[in-house]
């Protein structure tokens, strides 16, 4: 059921997904020289909106201390799904270029890519952004749940 809390959580996490994507692009470019990112920001924006709506918005209304935990859970879900979806996209591109010998190697490649992409997030700026944005999403959703019942 649509609520103001779900809408606010979706908007905040969508913005977090977009902003974090824009922050990670220079890190990837500096380490790999890769400059083509496709729909990285747009995909993470959509994933952020979904995680905000489903994970944070559904749990709003339980108090501000729970809101912080809900926000962190939503942020963790966003990071997980973003890493997974981007790794699958890259695996499909590599598979079409015949870089894998078989389907088992391609599936294993997803997990290798998740670890590789996750290493870009182990950066003070990225961690602070993700944690602060997640907490903001939880608290804003809680505020909306209390304000607009």
Backbone bond lengths (Angstrom), bond angles and torsions (degrees), N, CA, C in turn:
res aa  C-N    CA-C-N  psi(-1)  N-CA   C-N-CA  omega(-1)  CA-C   N-CA-C  phi
1 X - - - 1.447 - - 1.532 109.32 -
2 X 1.310 117.83 128.71 1.470 120.35 -179.58 1.527 111.49 -67.22
3 X 1.305 115.00 132.36 1.460 121.60 175.73 1.523 108.60 -135.29
4 X 1.328 115.09 164.94 1.462 119.57 177.27 1.525 110.27 -64.02
5 X 1.335 116.65 -36.18 1.458 119.97 -179.89 1.524 111.21 -62.81
6 X 1.318 116.79 -41.92 1.468 120.17 178.76 1.532 110.90 -65.39
7 X 1.328 115.85 -41.73 1.461 120.15 -179.55 1.526 110.92 -63.70
8 X 1.319 116.70 -45.99 1.468 120.57 -179.72 1.534 110.25 -63.64
9 X 1.325 117.06 -44.81 1.471 120.25 178.98 1.525 110.85 -61.56
10 X 1.330 116.95 -40.69 1.467 120.69 179.61 1.523 110.93 -64.33
11 X 1.318 116.74 -42.05 1.474 120.19 -179.13 1.526 110.64 -66.38
12 X 1.333 117.16 -44.95 1.467 120.07 -177.33 1.528 110.45 -66.62
13 X 1.339 118.00 -44.73 1.464 118.62 -179.68 1.528 112.39 -71.63
14 X 1.326 117.80 -29.58 1.465 119.74 174.35 1.524 109.84 -64.18
15 X 1.331 115.93 -43.53 1.468 119.68 177.08 1.522 110.75 -63.74
16 X 1.320 116.88 -39.32 1.471 120.48 177.65 1.525 110.48 -62.90
17 X 1.323 117.16 -43.92 1.469 120.65 178.62 1.521 111.80 -60.05
18 X 1.329 116.36 -43.43 1.462 120.90 178.64 1.525 110.89 -65.26
19 X 1.341 116.38 -49.68 1.460 121.21 -176.29 1.531 111.32 -63.40
20 X 1.323 117.65 -43.35 1.466 121.10 179.19 1.527 110.58 -64.39
21 X 1.319 117.27 -36.44 1.469 120.58 177.63 1.522 110.98 -64.04
22 X 1.320 115.49 -41.81 1.463 119.16 178.92 1.529 111.40 -68.25
23 X 1.335 117.41 -31.51 1.465 120.28 177.58 1.523 112.76 -72.75
24 X 1.330 117.06 -33.15 1.461 119.88 -175.54 1.537 112.11 -81.04
25 X 1.308 117.92 -21.59 1.473 120.42 -178.58 1.527 112.73 -57.79
26 X 1.343 120.13 -47.90 1.473 118.49 177.94 1.526 112.98 -64.17
27 X 1.325 117.44 -31.09 1.468 120.24 178.01 1.520 110.71 -66.65
28 X 1.323 116.35 -43.00 1.463 120.84 178.51 1.526 110.07 -66.42
29 X 1.321 115.71 -42.86 1.467 120.24 -179.05 1.526 111.13 -63.08
30 X 1.328 117.65 -40.60 1.461 121.26 -178.48 1.528 111.99 -66.98
31 X 1.330 116.65 -35.82 1.466 118.89 -176.53 1.516 113.90 -89.18
32 X 1.342 117.26 -31.38 1.462 118.97 -175.38 1.519 113.76 -113.50
33 X 1.324 117.52 -17.98 1.454 120.49 -175.78 1.517 112.86 80.58
34 X 1.309 117.08 0.59 1.463 122.23 -179.54 1.530 109.46 -73.86
35 X 1.321 116.23 130.41 1.465 120.41 -178.91 1.523 112.30 -118.79
36 X 1.311 118.77 -9.41 1.461 122.48 -179.52 1.525 108.72 -99.72
37 X 1.340 116.46 118.96 1.460 120.28 -175.31 1.519 113.41 -116.76
38 X 1.317 117.25 -2.38 1.456 119.69 178.65 1.515 111.14 60.21
39 X 1.302 116.28 -133.66 1.454 121.54 -178.02 1.504 113.46 -97.89
40 X 1.324 117.74 33.22 1.468 122.20 -176.49 1.521 111.96 -51.81
41 X 1.313 117.65 -53.20 1.464 121.27 -176.38 1.518 111.95 -66.87
42 X 1.308 117.35 -42.04 1.460 120.71 -178.49 1.532 111.34 -66.97
43 X 1.316 116.80 -43.10 1.467 120.40 178.70 1.524 110.33 -62.88
44 X 1.325 117.08 -43.82 1.463 119.74 179.78 1.529 111.88 -69.27
45 X 1.323 117.60 -29.42 1.460 120.82 173.76 1.528 109.96 -62.73
46 X 1.321 117.20 -46.85 1.464 121.41 179.86 1.532 110.29 -65.24
47 X 1.318 117.33 -42.77 1.468 120.19 177.98 1.527 111.00 -62.67
48 X 1.324 117.00 -38.97 1.459 120.95 177.41 1.516 111.30 -62.96
49 X 1.326 116.59 -43.32 1.466 119.81 178.62 1.526 110.71 -62.64
50 X 1.313 117.18 -41.98 1.461 120.37 179.32 1.533 111.73 -65.94
51 X 1.321 116.94 -43.99 1.471 120.00 179.16 1.523 110.97 -66.02
52 X 1.312 117.60 -38.08 1.461 120.42 176.92 1.516 111.40 -64.22
53 X 1.317 116.59 -46.18 1.462 121.60 -178.23 1.531 110.97 -65.26
54 X 1.334 115.87 -48.05 1.469 120.63 -172.60 1.525 112.56 -82.06
55 X 1.319 117.40 -47.16 1.465 120.60 -171.94 1.521 112.04 -84.98
56 X 1.319 117.47 -52.36 1.467 119.91 -174.89 1.524 111.24 -82.64
57 X 1.319 117.00 -50.22 1.458 121.14 -174.70 1.519 113.70 -59.88
58 X 1.309 116.48 -35.00 1.461 120.68 -179.75 1.526 111.86 -66.47
59 X 1.323 116.88 -29.09 1.468 121.38 -175.19 1.522 113.40 -98.76
60 X 1.299 118.57 4.19 1.459 121.58 -177.31 1.530 110.17 -69.22
61 X 1.344 115.00 151.38 1.451 120.75 177.53 1.513 113.97 101.68
62 X 1.314 117.97 10.80 1.466 121.79 -177.30 1.517 112.94 -107.12
63 X 1.315 117.96 7.66 1.450 121.47 179.75 1.519 111.47 110.34
64 X 1.342 114.26 160.28 1.464 118.88 -175.57 1.524 113.41 -72.82
65 X 1.320 118.21 -31.55 1.471 118.41 178.09 1.526 110.02 -68.39
66 X 1.331 116.77 -38.47 1.465 119.85 175.50 1.529 110.31 -69.13
67 X 1.327 117.35 -30.02 1.464 121.38 -179.43 1.522 111.29 -63.72
68 X 1.333 116.54 -36.32 1.467 119.75 178.03 1.525 109.80 -63.96
69 X 1.323 115.85 -45.89 1.468 119.90 176.91 1.513 112.34 -63.72
70 X 1.329 116.49 -40.32 1.462 120.13 177.55 1.524 111.02 -62.53
71 X 1.331 115.99 -40.90 1.458 120.15 178.72 1.516 111.82 -63.73
72 X 1.329 116.20 -43.97 1.469 119.59 178.77 1.531 111.27 -65.22
73 X 1.333 116.48 -36.69 1.469 119.67 176.63 1.523 110.58 -64.85
74 X 1.325 116.41 -43.33 1.463 120.30 177.67 1.517 112.39 -63.50
75 X 1.339 116.61 -39.89 1.462 120.48 177.13 1.519 112.01 -64.94
76 X 1.333 116.06 -40.29 1.473 119.92 177.64 1.524 110.51 -65.00
77 X 1.337 116.54 -39.49 1.467 119.98 177.24 1.528 110.59 -63.74
78 X 1.318 116.28 -40.79 1.464 120.45 177.80 1.527 110.73 -60.96
79 X 1.318 117.32 -46.55 1.470 120.34 -179.97 1.526 110.47 -62.55
80 X 1.339 116.88 -45.47 1.466 120.06 179.70 1.523 111.24 -58.44
81 X 1.326 116.83 -53.25 1.460 119.85 -176.66 1.526 112.43 -66.86
82 X 1.326 116.85 -35.33 1.467 119.27 177.58 1.526 110.70 -64.46
83 X 1.327 116.48 -46.20 1.467 119.38 178.08 1.525 110.95 -62.04
84 X 1.320 116.77 -43.27 1.466 120.68 -178.22 1.530 111.47 -64.74
85 X 1.316 117.40 -48.78 1.472 120.64 -177.32 1.526 110.87 -65.09
86 X 1.340 117.39 -42.66 1.469 119.67 179.68 1.530 111.16 -66.74
87 X 1.337 116.82 -35.86 1.467 119.69 177.86 1.530 111.04 -67.86
88 X 1.314 117.19 -39.91 1.467 120.02 177.40 1.527 110.39 -64.96
89 X 1.332 116.93 -41.64 1.479 119.78 177.01 1.528 110.78 -57.97
90 X 1.327 116.41 -46.56 1.473 120.59 -179.49 1.530 110.99 -66.29
91 X 1.319 117.31 -38.70 1.465 120.80 178.95 1.526 110.28 -63.27
92 X 1.313 117.91 -40.96 1.465 120.86 178.58 1.522 109.85 -64.46
93 X 1.325 117.33 -43.05 1.471 120.03 177.48 1.523 111.12 -60.67
94 X 1.323 116.23 -43.62 1.470 119.61 179.23 1.528 111.33 -67.81
95 X 1.331 116.41 -36.10 1.469 119.63 178.60 1.518 110.82 -64.53
96 X 1.329 116.55 -41.32 1.458 119.52 178.82 1.521 111.92 -67.08
97 X 1.328 116.74 -24.46 1.462 121.11 175.72 1.529 110.92 -88.40
98 X 1.311 117.37 6.46 1.479 125.05 177.76 1.530 112.65 58.62
99 X 1.329 116.27 44.63 1.457 120.49 178.41 1.521 112.00 -90.17
100 X 1.327 117.42 -11.00 1.461 121.37 178.73 1.517 109.11 -110.54
101 X 1.336 115.90 146.76 1.463 120.29 -178.71 1.517 112.77 -83.37
102 X 1.314 117.03 -20.46 1.464 119.84 -179.52 1.514 110.91 -166.68
103 X 1.335 115.59 177.49 1.461 119.54 -176.94 1.532 113.69 -67.15
104 X 1.302 117.77 -32.48 1.467 119.94 179.75 1.525 110.18 -67.37
105 X 1.299 116.99 -40.32 1.462 120.77 177.47 1.536 110.85 -65.99
106 X 1.326 116.19 -35.76 1.463 120.04 178.40 1.531 110.72 -67.25
107 X 1.325 117.15 -42.22 1.477 120.74 178.18 1.528 109.58 -63.87
108 X 1.315 117.74 -43.19 1.466 120.86 177.20 1.524 110.43 -62.98
109 X 1.322 116.07 -32.22 1.459 120.97 178.03 1.520 112.60 -62.59
110 X 1.332 117.11 -30.45 1.468 120.22 177.63 1.519 109.75 -60.35
111 X 1.323 116.65 -46.43 1.461 119.76 -176.68 1.532 111.90 -70.42
112 X 1.321 116.23 -33.63 1.465 119.43 174.70 1.530 110.47 -64.39
113 X 1.323 116.21 -40.89 1.462 120.33 178.84 1.530 111.57 -67.67
114 X 1.326 117.47 -36.20 1.465 120.36 177.16 1.520 110.01 -60.74
115 X 1.324 116.94 -43.93 1.470 120.62 178.71 1.529 110.13 -65.94
116 X 1.316 116.47 -42.22 1.465 120.79 179.65 1.532 111.34 -62.52
117 X 1.329 116.80 -46.28 1.467 120.63 179.71 1.519 111.36 -70.84
118 X 1.322 117.25 -35.19 1.465 120.85 177.97 1.514 112.49 -63.01
119 X 1.325 116.89 -29.35 1.465 120.57 178.82 1.532 111.32 -63.80
120 X 1.330 117.24 -28.37 1.469 119.76 177.86 1.524 111.65 -69.97
121 X 1.325 116.97 -22.96 1.461 120.85 -178.88 1.520 112.87 -83.64
122 X 1.332 116.88 -12.56 1.469 120.58 179.24 1.528 107.18 -84.41
123 X 1.297 113.44 75.06 1.447 123.51 -176.62 1.520 105.00 -146.77
124 X 1.312 117.87 137.70 1.467 121.02 -176.11 1.518 111.84 -55.52
125 X 1.309 117.06 -46.46 1.457 120.73 -178.69 1.534 111.24 -61.58
126 X 1.319 117.04 -43.20 1.460 120.84 -179.93 1.521 111.19 -67.07
127 X 1.328 116.66 -44.92 1.464 119.88 -178.43 1.521 111.41 -63.43
128 X 1.332 117.08 -44.15 1.465 120.49 178.89 1.524 110.27 -63.21
129 X 1.308 116.94 -42.39 1.462 120.85 179.44 1.521 111.25 -61.89
130 X 1.324 116.35 -47.31 1.463 119.99 -178.07 1.529 111.89 -66.18
131 X 1.328 117.64 -43.03 1.464 120.52 -179.30 1.527 110.52 -68.22
132 X 1.326 117.45 -47.89 1.462 120.49 -178.92 1.526 111.25 -64.27
133 X 1.314 117.65 -42.27 1.464 120.58 178.83 1.518 112.44 -65.90
134 X 1.312 116.58 -36.91 1.460 120.33 178.06 1.525 111.48 -66.74
135 X 1.323 116.00 -44.91 1.469 119.84 178.00 1.524 110.00 -63.32
136 X 1.318 117.05 -42.11 1.460 121.09 177.23 1.523 110.97 -58.88
137 X 1.315 116.89 -42.07 1.466 120.51 178.61 1.516 112.15 -62.63
138 X 1.333 117.22 -42.41 1.459 120.24 178.93 1.514 112.44 -66.38
139 X 1.324 116.56 -44.90 1.469 120.90 -178.72 1.531 110.60 -68.19
140 X 1.321 117.90 -41.66 1.469 121.05 178.69 1.525 110.77 -64.11
141 X 1.317 116.44 -38.67 1.459 120.16 177.43 1.527 111.19 -65.48
142 X 1.316 116.74 -41.00 1.469 121.20 177.08 1.523 110.85 -63.84
143 X 1.318 116.55 -42.12 1.461 120.65 177.58 1.528 110.45 -60.32
144 X 1.321 116.31 -44.73 1.467 120.46 179.85 1.525 111.11 -64.97
145 X 1.332 116.97 -37.55 1.462 120.42 178.97 1.521 111.44 -64.08
146 X 1.322 116.69 -37.32 1.467 120.77 179.85 1.529 111.78 -78.45
147 X 1.301 116.06 -35.62 1.469 120.88 -174.88 1.519 112.04 -76.61
148 X 1.337 116.98 -44.94 1.466 121.62 -175.44 1.512 110.36 -117.08
149 X 1.285 116.91 85.58 1.474 121.02 179.39 1.494 110.75 -89.30
